[in-house]
């Protein structure tokens, strides 16, 4: 049996691929996980990213939108409707664009680090 090269959890996660083989898809829908990898057969029942990706996304998008709005206000002082027209679509679109890769990366890191529920012995 040939030894398979280890897949980077960062590359597998950001490309939304299987954390074991790096080829199969991780998702069935937008955010719903597939039951198993179509290529290597890895069962995805271990995967539970929880609220981790959402927390990181809120911090990142909040920083970008708030910082951007403050910079635009300080440099150009546009009317409030310009801020609304600019920052509301960005605040909606940016989390939707990065949520899937963040969730996949958290799952790939769980797999790579063999993360399990905490147990008291």
C-alpha positions, 0 to 999 in steps of 0.5 A, spaced: 500 500 500 502 506 497 503 511 503 499 518 502 502 524 503 500 528 508 495 534 506 496 541 509 489 542 514 490 549 511 490 548 504 484 542 505 480 547 509 481 553 504 479 549 498 474 546 502 476 539 500 477 533 504 482 533 510 485 526 509 485 526 501 485 533 499 481 531 493 474 530 495 468 535 497 467 537 504 460 540 503 454 538 500 450 544 500 452 551 502 454 549 509 451 542 510 457 537 510 457 531 506 456 524 510 463 522 507 468 523 502 467 521 495 474 519 494 477 516 500 471 515 504 472 518 510 466 519 515 465 526 516 461 524 523 467 527 527 466 534 524 463 539 529 466 546 528 461 549 532 461 557 533 468 557 532 468 560 525 462 565 526 466 568 532 472 569 528 468 572 522 465 577 526 471 579 529 474 580 522 468 583 518 467 587 524 474 590 524 474 591 516 467 594 516 468 599 522 475 601 520 473 602 513 467 606 515 472 610 520 477 611 515 472 613 509 469 618 514 475 621 516 478 622 509 471 624 505 466 625 510 460 623 505 453 623 507 450 617 511 446 614 505 453 613 502 456 609 508 449 605 508 450 604 501 457 602 501 458 598 508 451 594 509 452 590 502 460 589 505 457 587 512 453 582 508 457 579 503 464 578 506 461 573 512 458 569 506 464 569 502 469 567 508 464 562 512 465 556 508 472 556 508 473 558 515 468 552 517 472 547 512 479 550 515 476 548 523 474 541 521 481 540 517 484 542 523 480 538 528 482 532 523 489 534 523 490 534 530 485 528 532 481 533 536 476 530 541 471 532 546 474 533 553 473 527 557 474 526 565 477 520 567 
